Amino acid sequence: MSEEAKAAELVVRCDCGFEARGDEEKLIPIVQKHGVDAHNMQVTREQVLAMARPA
């Protein structure tokens, strides 16, 4: 993956209303923490990226 693609802003929206934005490095830990804190769910990096959409 190119450096430009890695830096692209992504967004993840949860059914509960939670929304997070950022590049992959920022977004993945935020969404993983939300999964555990709000839903008691472990979310993998791959699952976060599958839910992410361009912002």
Secondary structure in CASP SS format (residue, H / E / C, confidence):
PFRMAT SS
TARGET T0000
AUTHOR 0000-0000-0000
METHOD secondary structure of the structure
MODEL  1
M C 1.00
S C 1.00
E H 1.00
E H 1.00
A H 1.00
K H 1.00
A H 1.00
A C 1.00
E C 1.00
L E 1.00
V E 1.00
V E 1.00
R E 1.00
C C 1.00
D C 1.00
C C 1.00
G C 1.00
F C 1.00
E E 1.00
A E 1.00
R E 1.00
G E 1.00
D C 1.00
E H 1.00
E H 1.00
K H 1.00
L H 1.00
I H 1.00
P H 1.00
I H 1.00
V H 1.00
Q H 1.00
K H 1.00
H H 1.00
G H 1.00
V H 1.00
D H 1.00
A H 1.00
H H 1.00
N C 1.00
M C 1.00
Q C 1.00
V C 1.00
T C 1.00
R H 1.00
E H 1.00
Q H 1.00
V H 1.00
L H 1.00
A H 1.00
M H 1.00
A C 1.00
R E 1.00
P E 1.00
A C 1.00
END
